[in-house]
């Protein structure tokens, strides 16, 4: 079974613009872009009905995802630094050196 393809908002808008403004049929645009003509028609209808609100999607916004990734990176760095410090401390215990001798 094939996975469902996802198209960016920009791709959809450009497909609709090609179908509406360059003397091409919806079928031609679909063939050229490798999508079904019905899909291009559906995008055209959505853009006509919703205008700028078309193709908003249901996923997270880029800013929310970026903030989550930054938070996760900070958490992982903190964990890494802790483990690095623990490893140095543990190796000092094995060699008999004091931490201030490093």
Buried (B, 14 or more C-beta within 10 A) or exposed (E): EEEEEEEEEEBBBEBBEBBBEEEBEBBBBBBEBEBEBEBBBEBBEBBEEEEEEBBEEEEEEEEEEEEEEEEEEEEEEEEEEEEEEEEEEEEBEEEEEEEEEE
